[in-house]
């Protein structure tokens, strides 16, 4: 409940008219990118996901840039598991490539995401992990918007955040 309180206090739960990265329209936006700029929130998220991952045998943490990077880093620090970061687009300069880090054949990978709406981004990471020889053992989101129809782990559900809004809203007394 402390995490929910902090997310609401820092304004990570927003109401209005939004276009999500999935292209869907929504009257609720969960700004985990903003939330993880607060060290104590990032640490709580890392701890919560690390706790979820105790149910799985995991060799490495994977994410996609940008939103997943601080989360995957926090989880990596908590679990002492290395991470791999997938780029949204292939880089054609420097060392090039579509990822930072490595995946060894047969490694068990946990994919972490900030918010899952349709699951498209998480599934794209999972597909890329498989192409590199890894095995995805779980997908874990900080927030499940409960719209994907997929089965995966999450720290919070959007419906729970919305219910808690009035309890912790600092503008209400």
Secondary structure as GFF3:
##gff-version 3
##sequence-region A 1 173
A	DSSP	alpha_helix	2	9	.	.	.	ID=ss1
A	DSSP	beta_strand	13	19	.	.	.	ID=ss2
A	DSSP	beta_strand	25	30	.	.	.	ID=ss3
A	DSSP	alpha_helix	32	35	.	.	.	ID=ss4
A	DSSP	alpha_helix	39	53	.	.	.	ID=ss5
A	DSSP	beta_strand	60	64	.	.	.	ID=ss6
A	DSSP	alpha_helix	67	79	.	.	.	ID=ss7
A	DSSP	beta_strand	82	91	.	.	.	ID=ss8
A	DSSP	beta_strand	97	100	.	.	.	ID=ss9
A	DSSP	beta_strand	108	116	.	.	.	ID=ss10
A	DSSP	alpha_helix	120	131	.	.	.	ID=ss11
A	DSSP	beta_strand	135	144	.	.	.	ID=ss12
A	DSSP	beta_strand	153	157	.	.	.	ID=ss13
A	DSSP	alpha_helix	158	168	.	.	.	ID=ss14
###
